Amino acid sequence: MSIAENLALVKANIARAAEAAGRDPAKILLIGATKMNDAARVREAVAAGLPACGENRVQELLEKHAQGAYEGAELHFIGSLQRNKVKYLVGLVRLIHSVDSVELMREIDRQARKRGLVQDILLEVNAAGEASKSGFAPEALPDMLAAAAQFPGLRVRGLMTIPPICAEETENLPYFLLLKQLFVDNGEKKYDNVSMDFLSMGMSGDYEAAVSCGANMVRVGTAIFGRRVY
């Protein structure tokens, strides 16, 4: 199947999962995980109606941005981020999904204030407690949200998680439900620089389950572009 055909299928699956959960499919943002796809393939996906692109690597993002790969789509950063790379992303991407420490927030704030802007971010929660994954423990979320008050150069817009690789998409339902509960509970509290608007969870193997649990951003790569060759 072509990229356009794959994209249409993913959109149809999202719509079906949303409607089954009593949700409006139009309020769920499909982010194409474009890692290891060249600028031509990204442009093909955007031309076919991909509304947003998400990159995992800063250097790859900068190279493809210079080639006009993302024109016509939102640009997000969805991979692990080192503090020394923050300066390349602030003001360039709509949303940084993977903020997992106060130190990273501090650097984003510093770079944003240098540019006279406010950078939107998501906080990454390690829902399954996997040692191999970035993100902080669910119980640390209140402290992270409170810490955001000291950084006027950023705004926390919600949460992100990457659950374990699973054989069946329903295996990750407990982690998605946990994130949804954290999202709702903390959205009811008042923190400076925080508005719980976005819940980013679900990838190619489990995005329909994520939608059923309340995700309004899903990050889908393989199901759109095919398997990556490493």
Buried (B, 14 or more C-beta within 10 A) or exposed (E): EEBBEBBBEBBEBBBEBBEEEEBEBEEBBBBBBBBBBBBEBBBBBBEBEBEBBBBBBBEBBBBBBEBEBBEEBBBBBBBBBEBEBBBBBBBBBBBBBBBBBBEBBBBBBBBBBEEEEBBBBBBBBBBBEEEEBBBBEBEBBBEBBEBBEEBEBBBBBBBBBBBBEBEEBEBBBEBBBBBBEBBEEBBEEEBEBBEBBBBBBBBBBBBBBBBBBBBBBBBBBEBBBBEEEE
